[in-house]
Amino acid sequence: MEMGFSNGVEEKDYFLLTKNLSVEFERDDVEALEANGCFSLCFWLYIEKCSSFPSIILEQKHQNFKSMVPFLGLDEKKRMVLFPLLFRDEEAPYPENPTSFVYASTEIEFPVKKWIHVGCEILQELVRLHIDGEIMGEKPMTCSFLNKSRDALKEVYLVCPDETEDKLQGFVHGLDVLFTPSAVKSHYVKDPPVRLSIDHSSTSEIEEDSDGVWSIVGGKASCRRIFSLDVTLSDAFGSPVSKEYEVVASLLYADNKAPVEYASDAEPPLLVSYDGIDYASHDISSKLISGRASFKLKISQLSSKCDNRLFQIRFDIPELGRYPFLETLSHPIHCVSRNRNSRTAPVTCRKSSNTTNKTYYVNGCEAKPSPSSKRIKLPNIESDSHAWTSDKENTNGMSQYGGVAENNNSSSTSNSSEATHSDPKSSLSVSCQISDSIIFKYCLGCPSERCYLLKEIAISAGEEQIANFADQVSLFSGCFHHRHQIKIAKRLVEDGIQTWTSISDQKNHVLWQNMASSLNEQFTAIACCARSLTDQDLKCLRRIGGCKDIVHQENFERMWCWLYPVALTLSQSSVKPMWDSLSPIWMEGFITKEEAESALALKSDVGLYSVKDPGTFVLRFPTSRSWPHPDAGNLVVTYVGTDYTIHHRLLSHHSINSVKPLQDTLLEEPELSRLGRMTRNQ
């Protein structure tokens, strides 16, 4: 196979869709095709814009046809379509009506401004179109191409049409022709492209109006405020890319993307605050560390001084060139001289998935973390360890559980006083107690923030520290339900790291069929049970993790944070016999709330529903409760009450962990008398 590209960037990873992009087949390719009985054309496609539909992406050239014969394109409904190859003249689309010979097409509109993996798979009697590793369309061929001449494929080559540059603008990454079965899925996970984006959960000192416009306080030096945000470089699967590129910020007009002029006092319109000193944004950059770069910015130019025009901040990586997917724009910005909206709520917590740069307001008082890092600094952790991977085996990714990359973009000119990291209570170490500030953050944090904090603590702290932390959180919050989830944090995280490492073999993705058996083994080992997971259980887990055929790291983490507390519950002596029992079946496995209610419902001959007799019940684990939620791993009794309606009662950890068998406890309840059964459609 011979591939050619336009625009003189052969050494780079990304190529423009131009008329000079071509794929030609050689004799070795024909022999590989005949030996394996299939071939696949695979590539990542990023469409920036398409001015008209239908539009052809790749067309076929053949010595017997002078007119355009399409191979791959978008139809009038913006769906991707795949045409047959010219193996024989009578199978080829007639130039005057090519669309009548479409072999496979997607059912949904092809997205723009997003990396999508495209796989065109040609089998002996079948043509398939894959999108992001999934089969989206297929159609049988009228006859096998293997019956044709060995030179038939050599006479065909694929190119972009001449009008592509005018009608369709886009980029290609990782173009390749493969001759092995299942090549599309392998190519999909092998070398994903990257994209720069803003982490909107990291923003601070930015108010967003109902129309999505950011309101930022700027203007003269005595009034302007520092606002902060992070940009991330991630691959198409959302995993951080660990390359230390420099990211630059610039201020543009939102309407025409032209640079904003200098203010009347010749001050740069956008300033970067670094170590307490303000620099022009074009003079200083922020380095990506574990796929993340943090910015502390100020705007000196006001919208009122620019005919009330809106601004935008553009972030890009100059050393990689000007690609649309390697630059990102903020929301439109209205820069004002003072904050128009006062904070009146007594308790406010800015949401951030990484607990970064949050401000808490308690009874009108303000408490902030250290300005020198947007993330909580936990010593004795490798700052570049990877999530779910031991530090010893991987030192490139950013850990969600372990250390966090340090941000040097600090400022000493904040509008309010801030603590510094010289305070010995501001960090965690093995030799000291977890600081009050971290306990404070955990008590006020949302579920995602608590999850992040516990993952960080679990890597660094010992069991005794974590137990003390659980007691302190219970004391400060006045709620003892958090204690169990905090105490299991270290085992959950460490076992999760070990499990993911063994399953993924140091990769960020794994096939579901390879994961299912390993997940089953881990479950039975943790639960110490004889009954393994059924296909229905695994199907439920797959929904909880949002998994497709390719399981990403974040999918595994979602499953693990739900499954681990469940397995610990089933390991209890009061519960384990109920799970292992098959006659009677006390537990139907992993079922949803809707499935439990369906098990208690009756359908009449005329299609009307009623419920079973009062006292009928089934047991289930709530699929919406994952660690570190206080109810994670708890059992729920779904039962028919005396009012002939369905009720749901959560069992406490105390009742589950009691010495008395759980089935005896349940049957002592006056509202529970008989087990319900699930009826599954096979």
C-alpha positions as CSV (number, residue, x, y, z in Angstrom):
1,M,0.0,0.0,0.0
2,E,1.2,3.5,-0.9
3,M,-0.2,6.6,0.7
4,G,0.4,10.2,-0.3
5,F,-0.4,13.4,1.4
6,S,-0.7,17.0,0.5
7,N,0.5,20.2,2.3
8,G,4.1,19.0,2.9
9,V,3.6,17.7,6.5
10,E,4.5,14.0,6.0
11,E,6.4,13.9,9.3
12,K,3.4,15.1,11.3
13,D,0.4,13.1,12.7
14,Y,-2.5,15.1,11.2
15,F,-3.3,15.7,7.5
16,L,-5.7,18.0,5.7
17,L,-8.4,16.5,3.6
18,T,-7.1,17.6,0.2
19,K,-7.2,16.4,-3.4
20,N,-3.6,15.1,-3.0
21,L,-4.4,12.6,-0.2
22,S,-4.5,9.2,-1.9
23,V,-4.3,5.5,-1.1
24,E,-2.9,3.1,-3.7
25,F,-2.8,-0.7,-3.4
26,E,0.3,-2.8,-4.4
27,R,0.7,-6.4,-5.3
28,D,1.7,-7.3,-1.7
29,D,-1.6,-5.9,-0.6
30,V,-3.5,-8.1,-3.0
31,E,-1.7,-11.2,-1.8
32,A,-2.5,-10.3,1.8
33,L,-6.1,-9.7,0.8
34,E,-6.4,-13.1,-0.8
35,A,-4.7,-14.8,2.2
36,N,-6.9,-13.3,4.9
37,G,-10.1,-12.8,3.0
38,C,-10.7,-9.2,4.2
39,F,-9.2,-5.8,4.4
40,S,-10.1,-2.6,6.3
41,L,-9.4,1.0,5.6
42,C,-9.2,2.8,9.0
43,F,-8.6,6.4,10.0
44,W,-9.6,9.1,12.4
45,L,-11.7,11.9,10.8
46,Y,-12.2,15.4,12.1
47,I,-14.6,17.5,10.0
48,E,-14.3,21.2,10.7
49,K,-17.1,22.2,8.4
50,C,-19.0,21.0,5.4
51,S,-20.7,23.7,3.2
52,S,-23.0,21.4,1.2
53,F,-24.5,17.9,1.2
54,P,-24.1,15.3,-0.1
55,S,-20.3,15.5,-0.1
56,I,-17.7,13.0,-1.0
57,I,-14.8,12.3,1.3
58,L,-13.0,9.7,-0.8
59,E,-13.6,8.7,-4.4
60,Q,-12.3,5.8,-6.4
61,K,-10.1,6.0,-9.5
62,H,-10.0,3.2,-12.1
63,Q,-8.6,3.0,-15.5
64,N,-12.0,2.0,-16.9
65,F,-13.8,5.0,-15.4
66,K,-13.0,8.6,-16.1
67,S,-16.0,10.0,-14.1
68,M,-16.1,10.3,-10.3
69,V,-17.1,7.1,-8.5
70,P,-17.5,7.6,-4.7
71,F,-16.2,5.3,-2.0
72,L,-17.0,7.2,1.2
73,G,-19.1,10.3,1.8
74,L,-21.9,12.1,3.6
75,D,-25.4,12.0,2.1
76,E,-28.0,14.8,2.1
77,K,-29.0,13.9,5.7
78,K,-25.4,14.2,6.8
79,R,-25.1,10.5,7.4
80,M,-21.9,8.6,6.4
81,V,-22.2,6.2,3.5
82,L,-19.9,3.6,2.1
83,F,-20.0,2.5,-1.6
84,P,-18.6,-0.7,-3.1
85,L,-15.2,-1.1,-4.6
86,L,-14.7,-1.4,-8.4
87,F,-13.9,-5.2,-8.4
88,R,-16.0,-5.7,-11.4
89,D,-17.6,-3.3,-13.8
90,E,-21.2,-4.4,-13.2
91,E,-20.9,-3.9,-9.5
92,A,-19.6,-0.4,-9.8
93,P,-22.0,2.6,-9.3
94,Y,-22.9,4.2,-12.6
95,P,-21.4,7.7,-12.6
96,E,-24.8,9.3,-13.4
97,N,-26.5,7.7,-10.3
98,P,-23.8,6.6,-7.8
99,T,-25.9,6.9,-4.7
100,S,-28.2,4.1,-5.8
101,F,-25.4,1.6,-5.0
102,V,-24.8,2.5,-1.4
103,Y,-23.6,-0.6,0.5
104,A,-23.6,0.6,4.1
105,S,-24.6,3.8,5.9
106,T,-25.0,5.1,9.4
107,E,-28.4,5.9,10.8
108,I,-27.4,9.1,12.6
109,E,-25.9,12.4,11.6
110,F,-22.1,12.5,11.5
111,P,-20.8,15.0,14.0
112,V,-18.5,17.9,13.2
113,K,-15.7,19.4,15.2
114,K,-15.1,16.1,16.9
115,W,-12.6,13.2,16.3
116,I,-14.5,10.2,15.0
117,H,-12.9,6.8,14.1
118,V,-14.0,5.4,10.7
119,G,-13.5,1.8,9.7
120,C,-14.4,0.5,6.2
121,E,-14.3,-3.3,6.4
122,I,-14.5,-5.4,3.3
123,L,-15.2,-9.1,3.9
124,Q,-15.7,-11.9,1.4
125,E,-19.5,-11.4,1.2
126,L,-20.1,-8.4,3.4
127,V,-19.2,-4.7,3.6
128,R,-19.3,-3.0,7.0
129,L,-19.0,0.6,8.2
130,H,-17.6,1.1,11.7
131,I,-17.9,4.3,13.7
132,D,-15.8,4.5,16.9
133,G,-15.3,0.8,16.9
134,E,-18.9,-0.1,16.6
135,I,-20.6,-1.5,13.5
136,M,-23.1,1.2,12.4
137,G,-24.0,-0.2,9.0
138,E,-23.5,-3.3,6.9
139,K,-24.7,-4.9,3.6
140,P,-24.0,-8.1,1.7
141,M,-22.1,-7.9,-1.6
142,T,-23.6,-9.5,-4.7
143,C,-20.6,-11.7,-5.2
144,S,-17.3,-12.4,-3.6
145,F,-14.4,-10.2,-4.6
146,L,-12.0,-13.1,-4.0
147,N,-13.3,-14.6,-7.3
148,K,-11.9,-11.7,-9.2
149,S,-8.5,-11.2,-10.7
150,R,-5.6,-10.7,-8.4
151,D,-4.9,-7.5,-10.2
152,A,-8.4,-6.1,-9.8
153,L,-7.6,-4.3,-6.5
154,K,-4.3,-3.0,-7.9
155,E,-6.2,-1.1,-10.6
156,V,-8.2,0.9,-7.9
157,Y,-6.9,3.8,-5.8
158,L,-8.7,6.2,-3.5
159,V,-8.3,10.0,-3.5
160,C,-10.0,13.1,-2.2
161,P,-12.1,14.8,-4.9
162,D,-10.9,18.0,-6.4
163,E,-13.8,20.0,-4.9
164,T,-13.1,18.7,-1.3
165,E,-11.2,21.7,-0.3
166,D,-14.1,24.0,-1.3
167,K,-17.0,21.9,0.1
168,L,-15.5,20.0,3.1
169,Q,-12.7,21.0,5.4
170,G,-11.3,18.4,7.8
171,F,-8.3,16.4,9.0
172,V,-7.2,12.8,9.0
173,H,-5.1,10.9,11.5
174,G,-3.7,7.4,11.5
175,L,-4.8,6.4,8.0
176,D,-4.0,2.8,7.4
177,V,-5.1,-0.3,5.4
178,L,-5.0,-3.6,7.4
179,F,-5.6,-7.2,6.3
180,T,-6.3,-9.0,9.6
181,P,-9.7,-9.9,11.2
182,S,-10.9,-7.5,13.9
183,A,-8.4,-4.9,12.6
184,V,-10.9,-2.1,13.0
185,K,-11.2,-2.4,16.8
186,S,-7.4,-2.8,17.2
187,H,-6.8,0.3,15.1
188,Y,-9.4,2.2,17.1
189,V,-7.6,1.8,20.4
190,K,-4.0,2.0,19.1
191,D,-3.2,5.6,18.4
192,P,-6.1,8.0,19.2
193,P,-5.7,11.7,18.2
194,V,-5.6,14.5,20.7
195,R,-7.7,17.6,21.5
196,L,-7.2,20.7,23.6
197,S,-10.2,21.7,25.7
198,I,-11.2,23.8,28.8
199,D,-12.0,22.1,32.0
200,H,-15.1,24.1,32.9
201,S,-15.3,22.5,36.4
202,S,-12.0,24.2,37.3
203,T,-13.1,27.8,36.8
204,S,-12.9,30.2,39.7
205,E,-14.0,33.9,40.0
206,I,-16.1,33.6,36.9
207,E,-19.8,34.2,36.9
208,E,-21.9,32.7,34.1
209,D,-25.1,34.4,33.0
210,S,-28.2,32.5,31.9
211,D,-27.2,33.0,28.3
212,G,-23.9,31.3,28.8
213,V,-21.8,34.5,28.8
214,W,-19.1,34.8,31.4
215,S,-19.0,37.9,33.5
216,I,-15.4,38.8,34.6
217,V,-14.3,41.7,36.7
218,G,-11.5,43.6,34.9
219,G,-10.3,47.1,34.0
220,K,-7.8,49.1,35.9
221,A,-5.3,47.4,38.2
222,S,-7.0,48.4,41.4
223,C,-10.3,46.8,40.4
224,R,-9.5,43.8,38.2
225,R,-9.7,40.3,39.7
226,I,-7.7,37.2,39.1
227,F,-9.8,34.4,37.6
228,S,-8.5,30.9,37.0
229,L,-9.2,27.9,34.8
230,D,-7.5,24.8,33.5
231,V,-7.0,23.5,29.9
232,T,-6.5,19.8,29.2
233,L,-4.8,17.9,26.4
234,S,-6.6,14.6,26.1
235,D,-6.9,11.9,23.6
236,A,-10.2,10.9,21.8
237,F,-11.1,8.7,24.8
238,G,-10.7,11.5,27.3
239,S,-7.4,10.2,28.8
240,P,-4.8,12.9,29.6
241,V,-1.8,13.1,27.2
242,S,1.4,13.4,29.2
243,K,3.5,15.6,26.9
244,E,4.9,18.9,28.3
245,Y,3.8,21.3,25.6
246,E,3.5,25.0,26.3
247,V,0.0,26.5,26.1
248,V,-0.5,30.2,25.3
249,A,-3.6,32.3,26.0
250,S,-4.7,35.3,24.0
251,L,-7.8,37.7,24.1
252,L,-10.0,37.9,21.0
253,Y,-13.2,39.6,20.0
254,A,-16.0,37.0,20.1
255,D,-17.7,38.2,16.9
256,N,-14.8,38.1,14.4
257,K,-11.9,36.4,16.4
258,A,-9.6,39.4,15.9
259,P,-7.1,40.2,18.6
260,V,-8.3,42.7,21.2
261,E,-6.3,46.0,21.1
262,Y,-4.1,47.3,23.9
263,A,-5.8,49.5,26.4
264,S,-5.3,53.3,26.2
265,D,-2.5,53.1,28.8
266,A,-0.6,50.6,26.5
267,E,-1.3,47.8,29.0
268,P,-1.8,44.3,27.4
269,P,-5.5,43.3,27.3
270,L,-4.8,39.9,28.8
271,L,-2.4,39.3,31.7
272,V,-1.0,36.1,33.2
273,S,-0.3,36.1,36.9
274,Y,2.8,34.2,37.8
275,D,4.5,34.2,41.2
276,G,2.6,37.4,42.0
277,I,3.8,39.3,39.0
278,D,1.6,40.1,36.0
279,Y,2.9,39.4,32.5
280,A,1.5,40.0,29.0
281,S,-0.2,36.7,28.0
282,H,1.8,36.4,24.8
283,D,5.1,36.7,26.8
284,I,4.5,33.7,29.1
285,S,3.0,30.3,28.7
286,S,1.8,27.5,31.0
287,K,3.3,24.0,30.7
288,L,1.0,21.0,30.4
289,I,1.7,18.7,33.3
290,S,0.0,15.3,33.0
291,G,-2.2,16.7,30.4
292,R,-3.3,19.8,32.3
293,A,-2.2,23.4,32.3
294,S,-3.5,25.9,34.8
295,F,-3.9,29.6,34.2
296,K,-4.4,32.6,36.5
297,L,-5.5,35.5,34.3
298,K,-6.6,39.1,34.4
299,I,-8.3,41.2,31.8
300,S,-7.3,44.9,31.6
301,Q,-9.6,45.9,28.7
302,L,-13.3,46.5,29.5
303,S,-16.2,45.6,27.2
304,S,-17.6,49.1,27.7
305,K,-14.5,50.6,26.2
306,C,-14.9,48.4,23.1
307,D,-18.4,49.3,22.0
308,N,-19.8,46.6,24.5
309,R,-18.3,43.8,22.4
310,L,-17.8,40.4,23.9
311,F,-14.4,38.8,24.3
312,Q,-13.1,35.3,24.1
313,I,-9.9,33.7,25.3
314,R,-8.1,31.4,22.9
315,F,-5.7,28.7,24.2
316,D,-3.4,27.0,21.7
317,I,-0.1,25.2,21.5
318,P,2.1,27.1,19.0
319,E,4.8,24.4,18.7
320,L,2.2,22.0,17.3
321,G,0.8,24.3,14.6
322,R,-2.6,25.9,14.1
323,Y,-5.1,23.0,14.1
324,P,-8.7,23.6,15.2
325,F,-8.6,20.6,17.6
326,L,-5.4,21.9,19.2
327,E,-6.9,25.2,20.2
328,T,-9.9,25.9,22.4
329,L,-12.1,29.0,23.0
330,S,-13.7,30.1,26.2
331,H,-17.3,31.1,26.5
332,P,-18.0,34.7,25.4
333,I,-16.9,37.2,28.0
334,H,-18.4,40.4,29.2
335,C,-15.6,42.2,31.1
336,V,-17.0,44.7,33.7
337,S,-15.4,47.1,36.1
338,R,-17.1,45.6,39.2
339,N,-18.9,42.5,40.1
340,R,-22.6,43.0,39.4
341,N,-23.9,40.0,41.4
342,S,-23.1,39.8,45.1
343,R,-22.8,36.5,46.9
344,T,-25.6,36.3,49.4
345,A,-25.8,32.6,50.1
346,P,-24.6,31.7,53.6
347,V,-22.9,28.5,52.3
348,T,-21.6,28.2,48.8
349,C,-19.2,25.6,47.3
350,R,-17.9,26.1,43.8
351,K,-18.2,22.8,41.9
352,S,-15.0,21.2,40.7
353,S,-14.4,17.6,39.8
354,N,-10.7,17.9,41.0
355,T,-11.5,20.0,44.1
356,T,-9.4,22.7,42.5
357,N,-9.3,26.3,43.5
358,K,-12.6,26.2,45.4
359,T,-13.9,28.9,47.7
360,Y,-16.1,28.1,50.6
361,Y,-18.4,30.7,52.3
362,V,-19.5,29.9,55.8
363,N,-21.5,32.4,57.7
364,G,-20.1,35.1,55.5
365,C,-16.5,34.1,56.1
366,E,-14.2,33.0,53.3
367,A,-11.7,30.1,53.5
368,K,-9.5,29.3,50.5
369,P,-6.8,26.8,49.8
370,S,-3.2,27.8,49.1
371,P,-2.7,30.0,46.0
372,S,0.5,28.2,45.0
373,S,-1.3,25.1,43.7
374,K,-4.8,24.6,42.3
375,R,-4.8,21.1,43.7
376,I,-4.4,19.8,47.2
377,K,-0.8,18.9,47.7
378,L,-0.2,15.6,49.3
379,P,3.4,14.7,50.0
380,N,4.8,11.2,49.6
381,I,2.9,10.7,46.4
382,E,4.5,10.7,42.9
383,S,3.1,13.8,41.2
384,D,2.9,12.1,37.8
385,S,1.5,8.7,38.8
386,H,-1.4,7.3,36.7
387,A,-4.9,6.6,37.9
388,W,-5.5,2.9,38.7
389,T,-1.8,2.2,38.0
390,S,0.9,1.8,40.6
391,D,3.6,4.5,40.7
392,K,6.2,1.8,40.2
393,E,4.9,0.8,36.9
394,N,3.8,4.1,35.3
395,T,5.2,7.6,35.8
396,N,3.6,9.5,33.0
397,G,-0.2,10.0,33.6
398,M,-1.9,12.2,36.1
399,S,-3.3,10.3,39.0
400,Q,-6.9,10.8,40.1
401,Y,-6.0,9.0,43.3
402,G,-2.3,9.6,43.8
403,G,-0.3,12.7,43.5
404,V,-1.2,15.9,41.7
405,A,0.9,18.0,39.4
406,E,2.1,21.2,40.9
407,N,1.1,24.5,39.3
408,N,3.6,27.3,39.3
409,N,1.1,29.9,38.3
410,S,0.6,31.4,41.7
411,S,-0.3,34.9,42.8
412,S,0.1,36.9,46.0
413,T,-2.3,39.6,44.8
414,S,-5.6,38.0,45.6
415,N,-8.4,40.1,46.7
416,S,-8.7,38.2,49.9
417,S,-6.2,36.7,52.3
418,E,-5.1,33.2,51.6
419,A,-3.3,30.5,53.5
420,T,0.1,29.3,52.4
421,H,1.6,25.9,52.2
422,S,4.0,26.8,55.0
423,D,1.2,25.8,57.4
424,P,2.0,22.3,58.5
425,K,-1.7,21.4,58.5
426,S,-2.2,22.2,54.8
427,S,-0.7,19.0,53.6
428,L,-0.9,15.3,54.4
429,S,2.0,13.1,55.3
430,V,2.3,9.6,56.8
431,S,3.8,11.0,60.1
432,C,1.0,13.5,60.8
433,Q,-2.8,13.6,61.1
434,I,-4.9,14.7,58.2
435,S,-5.3,18.4,58.4
436,D,-8.5,20.2,59.5
437,S,-8.7,21.9,56.2
438,I,-9.0,18.6,54.3
439,I,-11.7,17.5,56.8
440,F,-13.4,20.8,56.2
441,K,-13.3,20.3,52.4
442,Y,-14.6,16.8,52.7
443,C,-17.6,17.8,54.9
444,L,-18.6,20.6,52.5
445,G,-17.7,18.9,49.2
446,C,-20.1,17.4,46.7
447,P,-19.9,13.6,46.0
448,S,-17.4,14.0,43.2
449,E,-15.1,16.2,45.4
450,R,-15.4,13.7,48.2
451,C,-14.5,10.9,45.9
452,Y,-11.4,12.8,44.6
453,L,-10.2,13.6,48.2
454,L,-10.6,10.0,49.4
455,K,-8.7,8.7,46.4
456,E,-5.8,11.1,47.2
457,I,-5.8,10.3,50.9
458,A,-6.0,6.5,50.3
459,I,-2.7,6.4,48.4
460,S,-0.8,8.4,51.0
461,A,-2.3,7.8,54.4
462,G,-2.2,4.7,56.6
463,E,-5.2,2.7,57.9
464,E,-5.0,4.4,61.3
465,Q,-5.0,7.9,59.7
466,I,-7.9,7.0,57.6
467,A,-9.9,5.6,60.5
468,N,-9.2,8.8,62.5
469,F,-10.2,10.9,59.4
470,A,-13.5,8.9,59.3
471,D,-14.2,9.8,63.0
472,Q,-13.3,13.4,62.5
473,V,-15.7,13.7,59.5
474,S,-18.4,12.1,61.5
475,L,-17.8,14.5,64.3
476,F,-17.7,17.7,62.2
477,S,-20.6,16.7,59.9
478,G,-22.7,15.3,62.7
479,C,-23.4,12.3,60.5
480,F,-22.0,8.8,61.1
481,H,-23.0,7.4,57.7
482,H,-19.8,8.4,56.0
483,R,-17.6,6.4,58.4
484,H,-17.8,3.0,56.6
485,Q,-17.1,4.4,53.1
486,I,-14.0,6.3,54.4
487,K,-12.7,3.3,56.2
488,I,-12.8,1.1,53.1
489,A,-11.1,3.7,50.9
490,K,-7.6,2.4,51.1
491,R,-8.5,-1.2,50.2
492,L,-10.9,-0.1,47.5
493,V,-8.3,2.1,45.8
494,E,-5.4,-0.2,46.1
495,D,-7.4,-3.3,45.0
496,G,-8.7,-1.2,42.1
497,I,-5.3,-0.2,41.0
498,Q,-4.0,-3.7,41.1
499,T,-7.1,-5.0,39.2
500,W,-7.0,-2.5,36.5
501,T,-3.2,-2.9,36.0
502,S,-3.6,-6.7,35.6
503,I,-6.5,-6.4,33.3
504,S,-5.3,-3.6,31.0
505,D,-1.6,-4.6,30.9
506,Q,-0.6,-0.9,31.3
507,K,-3.0,0.3,28.6
508,N,-5.9,2.8,28.9
509,H,-8.4,0.6,27.2
510,V,-9.4,-3.1,27.2
511,L,-12.1,-5.2,25.4
512,W,-15.2,-5.9,27.5
513,Q,-15.0,-9.6,26.7
514,N,-11.5,-9.7,28.2
515,M,-12.6,-7.7,31.3
516,A,-15.7,-9.6,32.2
517,S,-14.0,-12.8,33.3
518,S,-11.4,-10.9,35.4
519,L,-14.0,-8.8,37.0
520,N,-15.9,-11.9,38.0
521,E,-12.8,-13.4,39.6
522,Q,-12.2,-10.3,41.6
523,F,-15.8,-10.1,42.7
524,T,-15.9,-13.7,44.0
525,A,-12.5,-13.2,45.7
526,I,-13.6,-10.1,47.6
527,A,-17.1,-11.4,48.4
528,C,-15.7,-14.8,49.4
529,C,-18.7,-16.4,47.8
530,A,-19.3,-19.5,45.7
531,R,-21.9,-17.8,43.4
532,S,-20.3,-15.9,40.6
533,L,-21.8,-13.2,38.4
534,T,-24.3,-14.1,35.7
535,D,-24.6,-12.6,32.3
536,Q,-27.4,-10.5,33.6
537,D,-25.2,-9.2,36.5
538,L,-22.5,-8.3,34.1
539,K,-25.0,-6.6,31.8
540,C,-26.1,-4.5,34.7
541,L,-22.5,-3.7,35.6
542,R,-21.8,-2.7,32.0
543,R,-24.7,-0.2,32.2
544,I,-23.4,1.3,35.4
545,G,-20.0,1.8,33.9
546,G,-21.3,3.0,30.6
547,C,-19.2,0.4,28.8
548,K,-19.2,-0.5,25.2
549,D,-17.1,-3.2,23.5
550,I,-14.1,-1.0,24.4
551,V,-13.8,-0.3,28.1
552,H,-12.0,2.8,29.1
553,Q,-10.3,3.5,32.4
554,E,-13.0,5.8,33.6
555,N,-15.7,3.1,32.8
556,F,-13.8,0.6,34.9
557,E,-13.6,3.1,37.8
558,R,-17.3,3.7,37.8
559,M,-18.0,-0.1,37.9
560,W,-15.4,-0.7,40.6
561,C,-16.7,2.1,42.9
562,W,-20.1,0.5,42.7
563,L,-19.1,-3.2,42.8
564,Y,-16.5,-3.1,45.6
565,P,-18.9,-2.0,48.4
566,V,-21.4,-4.5,47.1
567,A,-18.8,-7.3,47.3
568,L,-17.9,-6.3,50.8
569,T,-21.5,-6.4,51.9
570,L,-21.9,-9.9,50.4
571,S,-18.8,-11.0,52.3
572,Q,-20.6,-10.4,55.7
573,S,-21.5,-13.6,57.5
574,S,-25.1,-12.4,57.8
575,V,-25.5,-11.8,54.1
576,K,-23.2,-14.3,52.3
577,P,-25.5,-17.4,52.8
578,M,-28.4,-15.4,51.1
579,W,-26.3,-14.6,48.1
580,D,-25.0,-18.2,47.7
581,S,-28.5,-19.7,48.2
582,L,-30.1,-20.9,45.0
583,S,-33.1,-22.6,46.7
584,P,-34.8,-20.4,47.7
585,I,-33.3,-17.5,45.7
586,W,-33.0,-14.7,48.2
587,M,-31.2,-12.3,45.9
588,E,-31.9,-12.1,42.2
589,G,-28.5,-10.6,41.4
590,F,-27.9,-7.1,40.3
591,I,-31.2,-5.6,39.3
592,T,-32.5,-2.1,38.8
593,K,-35.3,-0.4,40.7
594,E,-37.5,-0.7,37.6
595,E,-36.8,-4.5,37.4
596,A,-37.6,-4.9,41.1
597,E,-40.9,-3.1,40.7
598,S,-41.7,-5.2,37.7
599,A,-41.1,-8.4,39.7
600,L,-43.8,-7.2,42.1
601,A,-46.3,-6.4,39.4
602,L,-49.0,-8.5,37.8
603,K,-50.3,-8.1,34.3
604,S,-53.9,-9.1,33.5
605,D,-55.2,-10.6,30.3
606,V,-56.4,-7.1,29.2
607,G,-53.0,-5.6,29.8
608,L,-53.8,-3.8,33.1
609,Y,-51.2,-3.9,35.9
610,S,-51.7,-4.6,39.6
611,V,-49.3,-5.7,42.4
612,K,-48.8,-9.0,44.1
613,D,-50.0,-9.7,47.6
614,P,-48.9,-7.4,50.4
615,G,-45.6,-8.6,52.0
616,T,-44.0,-9.8,48.8
617,F,-40.5,-8.4,48.5
618,V,-37.3,-8.6,46.6
619,L,-33.8,-7.5,47.5
620,R,-31.6,-5.3,45.4
621,F,-28.5,-3.1,45.5
622,P,-29.3,0.5,44.5
623,T,-27.5,1.1,41.1
624,S,-27.4,4.9,41.7
625,R,-25.3,4.6,44.8
626,S,-21.5,4.3,44.3
627,W,-18.6,4.8,46.7
628,P,-18.1,7.1,48.6
629,H,-21.9,7.7,48.9
630,P,-22.9,6.6,52.4
631,D,-25.5,4.1,51.0
632,A,-23.0,2.5,48.6
633,G,-23.2,-1.3,49.0
634,N,-26.3,-1.2,51.1
635,L,-29.3,-3.4,50.4
636,V,-32.7,-2.1,49.5
637,V,-35.9,-4.0,50.2
638,T,-38.5,-3.4,47.5
639,Y,-41.9,-4.7,48.8
640,V,-45.7,-4.4,48.4
641,G,-47.2,-2.6,51.3
642,T,-50.6,-3.1,52.9
643,D,-51.8,-0.2,50.8
644,Y,-51.1,-2.2,47.7
645,T,-48.4,0.1,46.5
646,I,-44.7,-0.6,46.1
647,H,-42.3,0.7,48.7
648,H,-38.5,0.9,49.0
649,R,-36.7,0.6,52.3
650,L,-32.9,1.0,52.7
651,L,-31.2,-1.4,55.1
652,S,-28.6,0.2,57.4
653,H,-25.1,-1.1,57.7
654,H,-25.9,-2.0,61.3
655,S,-28.6,-4.4,60.3
656,I,-26.5,-5.9,57.5
657,N,-23.5,-6.4,59.8
658,S,-25.4,-7.8,62.7
659,V,-24.6,-11.3,64.1
660,K,-28.1,-12.5,63.3
661,P,-28.7,-13.8,59.8
662,L,-30.3,-11.2,57.6
663,Q,-33.1,-13.4,56.4
664,D,-34.3,-13.9,59.9
665,T,-34.2,-10.1,60.5
666,L,-36.2,-9.5,57.3
667,L,-38.9,-12.1,58.0
668,E,-39.4,-10.7,61.5
669,E,-40.7,-7.5,59.9
670,P,-44.5,-7.5,59.8
671,E,-44.6,-6.0,56.3
672,L,-42.4,-8.7,54.8
673,S,-43.7,-12.3,54.4
674,R,-42.7,-13.8,51.1
675,L,-40.0,-13.6,48.4
676,G,-40.9,-12.3,45.0
677,R,-39.3,-13.6,41.8
678,M,-37.8,-12.0,38.7
679,T,-39.1,-13.0,35.3
680,R,-36.4,-12.2,32.7
681,N,-36.8,-12.2,29.0
682,Q,-34.0,-14.3,27.5
